[in-house]
Protein backbone atom coordinates (compact mmCIF):
# COMPACT_ATOMS: atom_id res chain seq x y z
CA UNK A 1 0.00 0.00 0.00
CA UNK A 2 1.23 3.53 -0.73
CA UNK A 3 2.48 6.28 1.52
CA UNK A 4 0.29 9.09 0.18
CA UNK A 5 -3.03 7.82 1.62
CA UNK A 6 -1.62 5.35 4.15
CA UNK A 7 -4.82 4.79 6.13
CA UNK A 8 -7.54 5.07 3.49
CA UNK A 9 -5.83 2.98 0.81
CA UNK A 10 -5.21 0.15 3.25
CA UNK A 11 -8.64 0.40 4.87
CA UNK A 12 -10.34 0.24 1.47
CA UNK A 13 -9.05 -3.29 0.94
CA UNK A 14 -9.15 -4.37 4.57
CA UNK A 15 -12.77 -3.55 5.43
CA UNK A 16 -14.51 -5.46 2.60
CA UNK A 17 -12.07 -8.35 2.95
CA UNK A 18 -12.56 -8.81 6.68
CA UNK A 19 -16.32 -8.29 6.86
CA UNK A 20 -17.26 -11.63 5.19
CA UNK A 21 -14.71 -13.54 7.28
CA UNK A 22 -11.40 -13.30 5.44
CA UNK A 23 -8.10 -12.25 6.96
CA UNK A 24 -5.71 -9.57 5.71
CA UNK A 25 -1.96 -9.09 5.46
CA UNK A 26 -0.55 -5.59 4.99
CA UNK A 27 2.90 -4.85 3.57
CA UNK A 28 2.89 -1.08 3.73
CA UNK A 29 5.28 1.44 2.21
CA UNK A 30 8.57 1.36 4.10
CA UNK A 31 8.29 5.03 5.12
CA UNK A 32 4.99 4.62 7.02
CA UNK A 33 5.62 1.73 9.45
CA UNK A 34 3.87 3.43 12.36
CA UNK A 35 0.70 3.81 10.30
CA UNK A 36 0.90 0.11 9.44
CA UNK A 37 1.24 -0.88 13.09
CA UNK A 38 -1.57 1.51 14.04
CA UNK A 39 -3.92 -0.29 11.65
CA UNK A 40 -3.09 -3.68 13.13
CA UNK A 41 -3.73 -2.29 16.61
CA UNK A 42 -6.94 -0.65 15.41
CA UNK A 43 -8.46 -3.94 14.29
CA UNK A 44 -7.38 -5.59 17.51
CA UNK A 45 -9.04 -2.88 19.61
CA UNK A 46 -12.15 -3.17 17.45
CA UNK A 47 -12.59 -6.75 18.68
CA UNK A 48 -11.38 -8.80 15.71
CA UNK A 49 -9.79 -12.14 16.65
CA UNK A 50 -6.02 -12.15 17.01
CA UNK A 51 -4.28 -12.52 13.66
CA UNK A 52 -7.25 -11.38 11.59
CA UNK A 53 -5.30 -8.38 10.33
CA UNK A 54 -1.52 -8.50 10.42
CA UNK A 55 1.09 -5.95 9.41
CA UNK A 56 4.20 -7.42 7.83
CA UNK A 57 7.35 -5.37 8.40
CA UNK A 58 9.34 -7.21 5.76
CA UNK A 59 11.53 -6.27 2.81
CA UNK A 60 10.25 -6.38 -0.76
CA UNK A 61 12.48 -9.39 -1.37
CA UNK A 62 10.23 -11.56 0.78
CA UNK A 63 7.00 -10.68 -1.02
CA UNK A 64 7.19 -13.41 -3.66
CA UNK A 65 7.22 -16.18 -1.06
CA UNK A 66 4.23 -14.60 0.67
CA UNK A 67 2.28 -14.30 -2.59
CA UNK A 68 2.97 -17.93 -3.44
CA UNK A 69 1.78 -19.18 -0.06
CA UNK A 70 -1.36 -21.27 -0.54
CA UNK A 71 -3.11 -19.36 2.25
CA UNK A 72 -2.92 -16.14 0.23
CA UNK A 73 -5.70 -16.12 -2.36
CA UNK A 74 -5.57 -12.58 -3.77
CA UNK A 75 -3.43 -9.45 -3.73
CA UNK A 76 -3.81 -5.73 -4.29
CA UNK A 77 -1.03 -3.24 -4.94
CA UNK A 78 -0.81 0.50 -5.27
CA UNK A 79 2.74 1.29 -6.28
CA UNK A 80 5.24 1.52 -9.09
CA UNK A 81 4.89 -0.04 -12.53
CA UNK A 82 7.76 -2.51 -12.05
CA UNK A 83 6.37 -3.62 -8.68
CA UNK A 84 2.96 -4.15 -10.26
CA UNK A 85 4.41 -6.19 -13.10
CA UNK A 86 6.19 -8.40 -10.59
CA UNK A 87 3.08 -8.93 -8.44
CA UNK A 88 0.92 -9.60 -11.50
CA UNK A 89 3.39 -12.13 -12.88
CA UNK A 90 3.67 -14.01 -9.59
CA UNK A 91 -0.08 -13.99 -8.95
CA UNK A 92 -0.79 -15.01 -12.53
CA UNK A 93 1.47 -18.03 -12.27
CA UNK A 94 -0.46 -19.04 -9.15
CA UNK A 95 -3.89 -18.22 -10.69
CA UNK A 96 -4.61 -15.63 -8.03
CA UNK A 97 -6.61 -12.45 -8.52
CA UNK A 98 -5.00 -9.02 -8.32
CA UNK A 99 -6.08 -5.37 -8.23
CA UNK A 100 -3.38 -2.94 -9.38
CA UNK A 101 -3.13 0.85 -9.33
CA UNK A 102 0.30 1.75 -10.61
CA UNK A 103 2.37 4.86 -11.10
CA UNK A 104 3.73 7.65 -8.96
CA UNK A 105 6.82 7.84 -6.82
CA UNK A 106 8.11 8.55 -3.34
CA UNK A 107 8.35 12.10 -1.87
CA UNK A 108 12.11 12.48 -2.35
CA UNK A 109 14.75 14.65 -4.00
CA UNK A 110 14.70 12.43 -7.09
CA UNK A 111 10.94 12.81 -7.48
CA UNK A 112 11.25 16.59 -7.39
CA UNK A 113 13.95 16.36 -10.05
CA UNK A 114 11.62 14.20 -12.16
CA UNK A 115 8.86 16.80 -11.93
CA UNK A 116 11.32 19.59 -12.70
CA UNK A 117 12.57 17.74 -15.78
CA UNK A 118 9.06 17.29 -17.15
CA UNK A 119 8.17 20.95 -16.62
CA UNK A 120 11.48 22.15 -18.08
CA UNK A 121 10.99 19.91 -21.12
CA UNK A 122 7.57 21.43 -21.78
CA UNK A 123 8.83 24.99 -21.28
CA UNK A 124 11.73 24.37 -23.67
CA UNK A 125 9.19 23.30 -26.29
CA UNK A 126 7.22 26.54 -25.93
CA UNK A 127 4.65 25.56 -23.30
CA UNK A 128 3.46 28.57 -21.31
CA UNK A 129 4.15 28.42 -17.57
CA UNK A 130 1.13 30.18 -16.08
CA UNK A 131 2.35 29.80 -12.50
CA UNK A 132 5.10 28.02 -10.61
CA UNK A 133 7.60 26.12 -12.71
CA UNK A 134 10.74 26.83 -10.68
CA UNK A 135 12.18 25.16 -7.60
CA UNK A 136 12.25 27.54 -4.67
CA UNK A 137 14.98 27.74 -2.05
CA UNK A 138 14.15 26.13 1.26
CA UNK A 139 14.27 22.87 3.21
CA UNK A 140 12.73 19.63 1.97
CA UNK A 141 11.71 18.67 -1.54
CA UNK A 142 8.93 21.18 -2.12
CA UNK A 143 7.88 21.93 -5.71
CA UNK A 144 5.53 24.88 -6.30
CA UNK A 145 2.04 24.33 -7.76
CA UNK A 146 2.48 24.69 -11.52
CA UNK A 147 0.08 25.16 -14.42
CA UNK A 148 1.21 24.66 -18.02
CA UNK A 149 -0.65 25.69 -21.17
CA UNK A 150 0.01 25.30 -24.86
CA UNK A 151 0.75 21.60 -24.46
CA UNK A 152 1.65 19.60 -27.58
CA UNK A 153 2.01 15.85 -27.99
CA UNK A 154 5.81 16.05 -28.30
CA UNK A 155 6.08 17.24 -24.69
CA UNK A 156 6.71 14.59 -22.05
CA UNK A 157 3.99 15.97 -19.75
CA UNK A 158 1.46 15.10 -22.46
CA UNK A 159 2.07 11.36 -22.16
CA UNK A 160 3.89 10.78 -18.86
CA UNK A 161 2.50 10.79 -15.32
CA UNK A 162 3.98 13.75 -13.46
CA UNK A 163 2.89 12.76 -9.95
CA UNK A 164 3.57 16.25 -8.67
CA UNK A 165 1.67 19.52 -8.21
CA UNK A 166 1.52 20.19 -11.95
CA UNK A 167 -1.55 20.65 -14.14
CA UNK A 168 -1.65 20.83 -17.93
CA UNK A 169 -4.30 22.98 -19.60
CA UNK A 170 -5.53 22.28 -23.13
CA UNK A 171 -7.76 24.28 -25.44
CA UNK A 172 -9.60 22.30 -28.15
CA UNK A 173 -11.92 23.21 -31.00
CA UNK A 174 -14.98 21.14 -30.10
CA UNK A 175 -16.38 18.22 -28.10
CA UNK A 176 -15.05 15.59 -30.49
CA UNK A 177 -11.54 16.96 -30.07
CA UNK A 178 -11.97 17.03 -26.29
CA UNK A 179 -13.05 13.39 -26.19
CA UNK A 180 -10.22 12.34 -28.50
CA UNK A 181 -7.72 14.14 -26.28
CA UNK A 182 -9.13 12.59 -23.09
CA UNK A 183 -9.02 9.09 -24.54
CA UNK A 184 -5.60 9.49 -26.11
CA UNK A 185 -3.66 8.40 -23.03
CA UNK A 186 -2.70 5.13 -21.43
CA UNK A 187 -3.92 6.40 -18.07
CA UNK A 188 -7.54 5.88 -17.08
CA UNK A 189 -7.81 6.89 -13.44
CA UNK A 190 -10.65 9.35 -13.88
CA UNK A 191 -12.18 12.19 -15.83
CA UNK A 192 -14.88 14.79 -15.36
CA UNK A 193 -17.00 16.74 -17.81
CA UNK A 194 -18.91 19.79 -16.62
CA UNK A 195 -21.63 21.34 -18.78
CA UNK A 196 -25.18 22.63 -18.53
CA UNK A 197 -26.02 21.55 -22.10
CA UNK A 198 -28.03 18.32 -22.26
CA UNK A 199 -26.78 17.37 -25.72
CA UNK A 200 -23.18 17.90 -24.63
CA UNK A 201 -23.77 15.70 -21.59
CA UNK A 202 -25.07 12.91 -23.79
CA UNK A 203 -22.18 13.29 -26.22
CA UNK A 204 -19.55 13.14 -23.48
CA UNK A 205 -21.20 10.05 -22.02
CA UNK A 206 -21.29 8.24 -25.38
CA UNK A 207 -17.70 9.17 -26.10
CA UNK A 208 -16.44 7.93 -22.78
CA UNK A 209 -17.48 4.33 -23.13
CA UNK A 210 -19.71 3.37 -26.02
CA UNK A 211 -18.02 4.61 -29.18
CA UNK A 212 -15.87 2.08 -31.10
CA UNK A 213 -12.19 2.79 -30.69
CA UNK A 214 -12.58 4.44 -27.30
CA UNK A 215 -11.34 2.76 -24.16
CA UNK A 216 -13.99 2.68 -21.47
CA UNK A 217 -12.78 4.03 -18.21
CA UNK A 218 -14.11 5.75 -15.12
CA UNK A 219 -16.15 8.87 -15.87
CA UNK A 220 -18.02 11.23 -13.59
CA UNK A 221 -20.27 13.21 -15.91
CA UNK A 222 -22.16 15.07 -13.20
CA UNK A 223 -23.30 18.46 -14.51
CA UNK A 224 -24.70 20.92 -11.98
CA UNK A 225 -23.94 18.33 -9.36
CA UNK A 226 -21.61 17.64 -6.53
CA UNK A 227 -20.54 14.66 -4.49
CA UNK A 228 -20.80 16.60 -1.25
CA UNK A 229 -19.52 13.98 1.12
CA UNK A 230 -17.43 10.84 0.97
CA UNK A 231 -15.96 11.63 -2.42
CA UNK A 232 -13.47 8.81 -2.00
CA UNK A 233 -16.34 6.36 -2.52
CA UNK A 234 -16.29 7.21 -6.23
CA UNK A 235 -14.99 4.51 -8.60
CA UNK A 236 -11.28 4.66 -9.33
CA UNK A 237 -8.40 2.87 -11.07
CA UNK A 238 -9.90 2.55 -14.56
CA UNK A 239 -9.84 -0.35 -16.96
CA UNK A 240 -6.72 0.03 -19.07
CA UNK A 241 -3.01 0.72 -18.98
CA UNK A 242 -1.37 0.58 -15.56
CA UNK A 243 -4.59 0.30 -13.56
CA UNK A 244 -6.96 -2.64 -13.44
CA UNK A 245 -9.66 -3.52 -12.67
CA UNK A 246 -11.92 -0.63 -11.72
CA UNK A 247 -12.48 -0.42 -7.96
CA UNK A 248 -15.83 0.60 -6.40
CA UNK A 249 -17.38 0.66 -9.87
CA UNK A 250 -20.68 -0.56 -8.45
CA UNK A 251 -21.03 2.56 -6.34
CA UNK A 252 -21.94 5.01 -9.09
CA UNK A 253 -22.99 4.26 -12.65
CA UNK A 254 -24.16 7.17 -14.77
CA UNK A 255 -24.72 7.10 -18.51
CA UNK A 256 -24.79 3.61 -19.99
CA UNK A 257 -27.27 2.22 -17.51
CA UNK A 258 -30.73 0.95 -18.41
CA UNK A 259 -33.65 2.97 -17.07
CA UNK A 260 -34.27 2.17 -13.46
CA UNK A 261 -32.96 2.94 -10.05
CA UNK A 262 -29.42 3.78 -9.07
CA UNK A 263 -28.76 2.88 -5.45
CA UNK A 264 -26.01 4.56 -3.48
CA UNK A 265 -24.94 3.07 -0.14
CA UNK A 266 -24.13 5.18 2.86
CA UNK A 267 -24.28 8.92 3.48
CA UNK A 268 -23.72 10.06 -0.11
CA UNK A 269 -25.44 13.12 -1.51
CA UNK A 270 -25.44 13.05 -5.31
CA UNK A 271 -27.47 15.49 -7.38
CA UNK A 272 -27.89 14.57 -11.04
CA UNK A 273 -29.93 16.28 -13.73
CA UNK A 274 -28.36 14.52 -16.71
CA UNK A 275 -30.69 11.55 -17.16
CA UNK A 276 -34.43 11.85 -16.51
CA UNK A 277 -34.81 8.05 -16.60
CA UNK A 278 -32.37 7.49 -13.71
CA UNK A 279 -33.53 8.02 -10.17
CA UNK A 280 -31.49 8.12 -7.01
CA UNK A 281 -32.40 5.99 -4.03
CA UNK A 282 -30.52 6.76 -0.84
C-alpha positions as a Markdown table, in Angstrom:
| # | Residue | x | y | z |
|---|---|---|---|---|
| 1 | Unk | 0.0 | 0.0 | 0.0 |
| 2 | Unk | 1.2 | 3.5 | -0.7 |
| 3 | Unk | 2.5 | 6.3 | 1.5 |
| 4 | Unk | 0.3 | 9.1 | 0.2 |
| 5 | Unk | -3.0 | 7.8 | 1.6 |
| 6 | Unk | -1.6 | 5.3 | 4.2 |
| 7 | Unk | -4.8 | 4.8 | 6.1 |
| 8 | Unk | -7.5 | 5.1 | 3.5 |
| 9 | Unk | -5.8 | 3.0 | 0.8 |
| 10 | Unk | -5.2 | 0.1 | 3.2 |
| 11 | Unk | -8.6 | 0.4 | 4.9 |
| 12 | Unk | -10.3 | 0.2 | 1.5 |
| 13 | Unk | -9.0 | -3.3 | 0.9 |
| 14 | Unk | -9.1 | -4.4 | 4.6 |
| 15 | Unk | -12.8 | -3.6 | 5.4 |
| 16 | Unk | -14.5 | -5.5 | 2.6 |
| 17 | Unk | -12.1 | -8.3 | 3.0 |
| 18 | Unk | -12.6 | -8.8 | 6.7 |
| 19 | Unk | -16.3 | -8.3 | 6.9 |
| 20 | Unk | -17.3 | -11.6 | 5.2 |
| 21 | Unk | -14.7 | -13.5 | 7.3 |
| 22 | Unk | -11.4 | -13.3 | 5.4 |
| 23 | Unk | -8.1 | -12.2 | 7.0 |
| 24 | Unk | -5.7 | -9.6 | 5.7 |
| 25 | Unk | -2.0 | -9.1 | 5.5 |
| 26 | Unk | -0.6 | -5.6 | 5.0 |
| 27 | Unk | 2.9 | -4.9 | 3.6 |
| 28 | Unk | 2.9 | -1.1 | 3.7 |
| 29 | Unk | 5.3 | 1.4 | 2.2 |
| 30 | Unk | 8.6 | 1.4 | 4.1 |
| 31 | Unk | 8.3 | 5.0 | 5.1 |
| 32 | Unk | 5.0 | 4.6 | 7.0 |
| 33 | Unk | 5.6 | 1.7 | 9.4 |
| 34 | Unk | 3.9 | 3.4 | 12.4 |
| 35 | Unk | 0.7 | 3.8 | 10.3 |
| 36 | Unk | 0.9 | 0.1 | 9.4 |
| 37 | Unk | 1.2 | -0.9 | 13.1 |
| 38 | Unk | -1.6 | 1.5 | 14.0 |
| 39 | Unk | -3.9 | -0.3 | 11.6 |
| 40 | Unk | -3.1 | -3.7 | 13.1 |
| 41 | Unk | -3.7 | -2.3 | 16.6 |
| 42 | Unk | -6.9 | -0.7 | 15.4 |
| 43 | Unk | -8.5 | -3.9 | 14.3 |
| 44 | Unk | -7.4 | -5.6 | 17.5 |
| 45 | Unk | -9.0 | -2.9 | 19.6 |
| 46 | Unk | -12.1 | -3.2 | 17.4 |
| 47 | Unk | -12.6 | -6.7 | 18.7 |
| 48 | Unk | -11.4 | -8.8 | 15.7 |
| 49 | Unk | -9.8 | -12.1 | 16.6 |
| 50 | Unk | -6.0 | -12.2 | 17.0 |
| 51 | Unk | -4.3 | -12.5 | 13.7 |
| 52 | Unk | -7.3 | -11.4 | 11.6 |
| 53 | Unk | -5.3 | -8.4 | 10.3 |
| 54 | Unk | -1.5 | -8.5 | 10.4 |
| 55 | Unk | 1.1 | -6.0 | 9.4 |
| 56 | Unk | 4.2 | -7.4 | 7.8 |
| 57 | Unk | 7.4 | -5.4 | 8.4 |
| 58 | Unk | 9.3 | -7.2 | 5.8 |
| 59 | Unk | 11.5 | -6.3 | 2.8 |
| 60 | Unk | 10.2 | -6.4 | -0.8 |
| 61 | Unk | 12.5 | -9.4 | -1.4 |
| 62 | Unk | 10.2 | -11.6 | 0.8 |
| 63 | Unk | 7.0 | -10.7 | -1.0 |
| 64 | Unk | 7.2 | -13.4 | -3.7 |
| 65 | Unk | 7.2 | -16.2 | -1.1 |
| 66 | Unk | 4.2 | -14.6 | 0.7 |
| 67 | Unk | 2.3 | -14.3 | -2.6 |
| 68 | Unk | 3.0 | -17.9 | -3.4 |
| 69 | Unk | 1.8 | -19.2 | -0.1 |
| 70 | Unk | -1.4 | -21.3 | -0.5 |
| 71 | Unk | -3.1 | -19.4 | 2.2 |
| 72 | Unk | -2.9 | -16.1 | 0.2 |
| 73 | Unk | -5.7 | -16.1 | -2.4 |
| 74 | Unk | -5.6 | -12.6 | -3.8 |
| 75 | Unk | -3.4 | -9.4 | -3.7 |
| 76 | Unk | -3.8 | -5.7 | -4.3 |
| 77 | Unk | -1.0 | -3.2 | -4.9 |
| 78 | Unk | -0.8 | 0.5 | -5.3 |
| 79 | Unk | 2.7 | 1.3 | -6.3 |
| 80 | Unk | 5.2 | 1.5 | -9.1 |
| 81 | Unk | 4.9 | 0.0 | -12.5 |
| 82 | Unk | 7.8 | -2.5 | -12.1 |
| 83 | Unk | 6.4 | -3.6 | -8.7 |
| 84 | Unk | 3.0 | -4.1 | -10.3 |
| 85 | Unk | 4.4 | -6.2 | -13.1 |
| 86 | Unk | 6.2 | -8.4 | -10.6 |
| 87 | Unk | 3.1 | -8.9 | -8.4 |
| 88 | Unk | 0.9 | -9.6 | -11.5 |
| 89 | Unk | 3.4 | -12.1 | -12.9 |
| 90 | Unk | 3.7 | -14.0 | -9.6 |
| 91 | Unk | -0.1 | -14.0 | -9.0 |
| 92 | Unk | -0.8 | -15.0 | -12.5 |
| 93 | Unk | 1.5 | -18.0 | -12.3 |
| 94 | Unk | -0.5 | -19.0 | -9.1 |
| 95 | Unk | -3.9 | -18.2 | -10.7 |
| 96 | Unk | -4.6 | -15.6 | -8.0 |
| 97 | Unk | -6.6 | -12.5 | -8.5 |
| 98 | Unk | -5.0 | -9.0 | -8.3 |
| 99 | Unk | -6.1 | -5.4 | -8.2 |
| 100 | Unk | -3.4 | -2.9 | -9.4 |
| 101 | Unk | -3.1 | 0.8 | -9.3 |
| 102 | Unk | 0.3 | 1.7 | -10.6 |
| 103 | Unk | 2.4 | 4.9 | -11.1 |
| 104 | Unk | 3.7 | 7.6 | -9.0 |
| 105 | Unk | 6.8 | 7.8 | -6.8 |
| 106 | Unk | 8.1 | 8.6 | -3.3 |
| 107 | Unk | 8.4 | 12.1 | -1.9 |
| 108 | Unk | 12.1 | 12.5 | -2.4 |
| 109 | Unk | 14.7 | 14.6 | -4.0 |
| 110 | Unk | 14.7 | 12.4 | -7.1 |
| 111 | Unk | 10.9 | 12.8 | -7.5 |
| 112 | Unk | 11.2 | 16.6 | -7.4 |
| 113 | Unk | 13.9 | 16.4 | -10.0 |
| 114 | Unk | 11.6 | 14.2 | -12.2 |
| 115 | Unk | 8.9 | 16.8 | -11.9 |
| 116 | Unk | 11.3 | 19.6 | -12.7 |
| 117 | Unk | 12.6 | 17.7 | -15.8 |
| 118 | Unk | 9.1 | 17.3 | -17.2 |
| 119 | Unk | 8.2 | 21.0 | -16.6 |
| 120 | Unk | 11.5 | 22.1 | -18.1 |
| 121 | Unk | 11.0 | 19.9 | -21.1 |
| 122 | Unk | 7.6 | 21.4 | -21.8 |
| 123 | Unk | 8.8 | 25.0 | -21.3 |
| 124 | Unk | 11.7 | 24.4 | -23.7 |
| 125 | Unk | 9.2 | 23.3 | -26.3 |
| 126 | Unk | 7.2 | 26.5 | -25.9 |
| 127 | Unk | 4.6 | 25.6 | -23.3 |
| 128 | Unk | 3.5 | 28.6 | -21.3 |
| 129 | Unk | 4.2 | 28.4 | -17.6 |
| 130 | Unk | 1.1 | 30.2 | -16.1 |
| 131 | Unk | 2.4 | 29.8 | -12.5 |
| 132 | Unk | 5.1 | 28.0 | -10.6 |
| 133 | Unk | 7.6 | 26.1 | -12.7 |
| 134 | Unk | 10.7 | 26.8 | -10.7 |
| 135 | Unk | 12.2 | 25.2 | -7.6 |
| 136 | Unk | 12.3 | 27.5 | -4.7 |
| 137 | Unk | 15.0 | 27.7 | -2.0 |
| 138 | Unk | 14.1 | 26.1 | 1.3 |
| 139 | Unk | 14.3 | 22.9 | 3.2 |
| 140 | Unk | 12.7 | 19.6 | 2.0 |
| 141 | Unk | 11.7 | 18.7 | -1.5 |
| 142 | Unk | 8.9 | 21.2 | -2.1 |
| 143 | Unk | 7.9 | 21.9 | -5.7 |
| 144 | Unk | 5.5 | 24.9 | -6.3 |
| 145 | Unk | 2.0 | 24.3 | -7.8 |
| 146 | Unk | 2.5 | 24.7 | -11.5 |
| 147 | Unk | 0.1 | 25.2 | -14.4 |
| 148 | Unk | 1.2 | 24.7 | -18.0 |
| 149 | Unk | -0.7 | 25.7 | -21.2 |
| 150 | Unk | 0.0 | 25.3 | -24.9 |
| 151 | Unk | 0.7 | 21.6 | -24.5 |
| 152 | Unk | 1.7 | 19.6 | -27.6 |
| 153 | Unk | 2.0 | 15.9 | -28.0 |
| 154 | Unk | 5.8 | 16.0 | -28.3 |
| 155 | Unk | 6.1 | 17.2 | -24.7 |
| 156 | Unk | 6.7 | 14.6 | -22.1 |
| 157 | Unk | 4.0 | 16.0 | -19.8 |
| 158 | Unk | 1.5 | 15.1 | -22.5 |
| 159 | Unk | 2.1 | 11.4 | -22.2 |
| 160 | Unk | 3.9 | 10.8 | -18.9 |
| 161 | Unk | 2.5 | 10.8 | -15.3 |
| 162 | Unk | 4.0 | 13.7 | -13.5 |
| 163 | Unk | 2.9 | 12.8 | -9.9 |
| 164 | Unk | 3.6 | 16.2 | -8.7 |
| 165 | Unk | 1.7 | 19.5 | -8.2 |
| 166 | Unk | 1.5 | 20.2 | -11.9 |
| 167 | Unk | -1.5 | 20.6 | -14.1 |
| 168 | Unk | -1.6 | 20.8 | -17.9 |
| 169 | Unk | -4.3 | 23.0 | -19.6 |
| 170 | Unk | -5.5 | 22.3 | -23.1 |
| 171 | Unk | -7.8 | 24.3 | -25.4 |
| 172 | Unk | -9.6 | 22.3 | -28.2 |
| 173 | Unk | -11.9 | 23.2 | -31.0 |
| 174 | Unk | -15.0 | 21.1 | -30.1 |
| 175 | Unk | -16.4 | 18.2 | -28.1 |
| 176 | Unk | -15.0 | 15.6 | -30.5 |
| 177 | Unk | -11.5 | 17.0 | -30.1 |
| 178 | Unk | -12.0 | 17.0 | -26.3 |
| 179 | Unk | -13.0 | 13.4 | -26.2 |
| 180 | Unk | -10.2 | 12.3 | -28.5 |
| 181 | Unk | -7.7 | 14.1 | -26.3 |
| 182 | Unk | -9.1 | 12.6 | -23.1 |
| 183 | Unk | -9.0 | 9.1 | -24.5 |
| 184 | Unk | -5.6 | 9.5 | -26.1 |
| 185 | Unk | -3.7 | 8.4 | -23.0 |
| 186 | Unk | -2.7 | 5.1 | -21.4 |
| 187 | Unk | -3.9 | 6.4 | -18.1 |
| 188 | Unk | -7.5 | 5.9 | -17.1 |
| 189 | Unk | -7.8 | 6.9 | -13.4 |
| 190 | Unk | -10.6 | 9.3 | -13.9 |
| 191 | Unk | -12.2 | 12.2 | -15.8 |
| 192 | Unk | -14.9 | 14.8 | -15.4 |
| 193 | Unk | -17.0 | 16.7 | -17.8 |
| 194 | Unk | -18.9 | 19.8 | -16.6 |
| 195 | Unk | -21.6 | 21.3 | -18.8 |
| 196 | Unk | -25.2 | 22.6 | -18.5 |
| 197 | Unk | -26.0 | 21.6 | -22.1 |
| 198 | Unk | -28.0 | 18.3 | -22.3 |
| 199 | Unk | -26.8 | 17.4 | -25.7 |
| 200 | Unk | -23.2 | 17.9 | -24.6 |
| 201 | Unk | -23.8 | 15.7 | -21.6 |
| 202 | Unk | -25.1 | 12.9 | -23.8 |
| 203 | Unk | -22.2 | 13.3 | -26.2 |
| 204 | Unk | -19.6 | 13.1 | -23.5 |
| 205 | Unk | -21.2 | 10.0 | -22.0 |
| 206 | Unk | -21.3 | 8.2 | -25.4 |
| 207 | Unk | -17.7 | 9.2 | -26.1 |
| 208 | Unk | -16.4 | 7.9 | -22.8 |
| 209 | Unk | -17.5 | 4.3 | -23.1 |
| 210 | Unk | -19.7 | 3.4 | -26.0 |
| 211 | Unk | -18.0 | 4.6 | -29.2 |
| 212 | Unk | -15.9 | 2.1 | -31.1 |
| 213 | Unk | -12.2 | 2.8 | -30.7 |
| 214 | Unk | -12.6 | 4.4 | -27.3 |
| 215 | Unk | -11.3 | 2.8 | -24.2 |
| 216 | Unk | -14.0 | 2.7 | -21.5 |
| 217 | Unk | -12.8 | 4.0 | -18.2 |
| 218 | Unk | -14.1 | 5.8 | -15.1 |
| 219 | Unk | -16.2 | 8.9 | -15.9 |
| 220 | Unk | -18.0 | 11.2 | -13.6 |
| 221 | Unk | -20.3 | 13.2 | -15.9 |
| 222 | Unk | -22.2 | 15.1 | -13.2 |
| 223 | Unk | -23.3 | 18.5 | -14.5 |
| 224 | Unk | -24.7 | 20.9 | -12.0 |
| 225 | Unk | -23.9 | 18.3 | -9.4 |
| 226 | Unk | -21.6 | 17.6 | -6.5 |
| 227 | Unk | -20.5 | 14.7 | -4.5 |
| 228 | Unk | -20.8 | 16.6 | -1.3 |
| 229 | Unk | -19.5 | 14.0 | 1.1 |
| 230 | Unk | -17.4 | 10.8 | 1.0 |
| 231 | Unk | -16.0 | 11.6 | -2.4 |
| 232 | Unk | -13.5 | 8.8 | -2.0 |
| 233 | Unk | -16.3 | 6.4 | -2.5 |
| 234 | Unk | -16.3 | 7.2 | -6.2 |
| 235 | Unk | -15.0 | 4.5 | -8.6 |
| 236 | Unk | -11.3 | 4.7 | -9.3 |
| 237 | Unk | -8.4 | 2.9 | -11.1 |
| 238 | Unk | -9.9 | 2.6 | -14.6 |
| 239 | Unk | -9.8 | -0.3 | -17.0 |
| 240 | Unk | -6.7 | 0.0 | -19.1 |
| 241 | Unk | -3.0 | 0.7 | -19.0 |
| 242 | Unk | -1.4 | 0.6 | -15.6 |
| 243 | Unk | -4.6 | 0.3 | -13.6 |
| 244 | Unk | -7.0 | -2.6 | -13.4 |
| 245 | Unk | -9.7 | -3.5 | -12.7 |
| 246 | Unk | -11.9 | -0.6 | -11.7 |
| 247 | Unk | -12.5 | -0.4 | -8.0 |
| 248 | Unk | -15.8 | 0.6 | -6.4 |
| 249 | Unk | -17.4 | 0.7 | -9.9 |
| 250 | Unk | -20.7 | -0.6 | -8.4 |
| 251 | Unk | -21.0 | 2.6 | -6.3 |
| 252 | Unk | -21.9 | 5.0 | -9.1 |
| 253 | Unk | -23.0 | 4.3 | -12.7 |
| 254 | Unk | -24.2 | 7.2 | -14.8 |
| 255 | Unk | -24.7 | 7.1 | -18.5 |
| 256 | Unk | -24.8 | 3.6 | -20.0 |
| 257 | Unk | -27.3 | 2.2 | -17.5 |
| 258 | Unk | -30.7 | 0.9 | -18.4 |
| 259 | Unk | -33.7 | 3.0 | -17.1 |
| 260 | Unk | -34.3 | 2.2 | -13.5 |
| 261 | Unk | -33.0 | 2.9 | -10.1 |
| 262 | Unk | -29.4 | 3.8 | -9.1 |
| 263 | Unk | -28.8 | 2.9 | -5.4 |
| 264 | Unk | -26.0 | 4.6 | -3.5 |
| 265 | Unk | -24.9 | 3.1 | -0.1 |
| 266 | Unk | -24.1 | 5.2 | 2.9 |
| 267 | Unk | -24.3 | 8.9 | 3.5 |
| 268 | Unk | -23.7 | 10.1 | -0.1 |
| 269 | Unk | -25.4 | 13.1 | -1.5 |
| 270 | Unk | -25.4 | 13.1 | -5.3 |
| 271 | Unk | -27.5 | 15.5 | -7.4 |
| 272 | Unk | -27.9 | 14.6 | -11.0 |
| 273 | Unk | -29.9 | 16.3 | -13.7 |
| 274 | Unk | -28.4 | 14.5 | -16.7 |
| 275 | Unk | -30.7 | 11.6 | -17.2 |
| 276 | Unk | -34.4 | 11.9 | -16.5 |
| 277 | Unk | -34.8 | 8.1 | -16.6 |
| 278 | Unk | -32.4 | 7.5 | -13.7 |
| 279 | Unk | -33.5 | 8.0 | -10.2 |
| 280 | Unk | -31.5 | 8.1 | -7.0 |
| 281 | Unk | -32.4 | 6.0 | -4.0 |
| 282 | Unk | -30.5 | 6.8 | -0.8 |
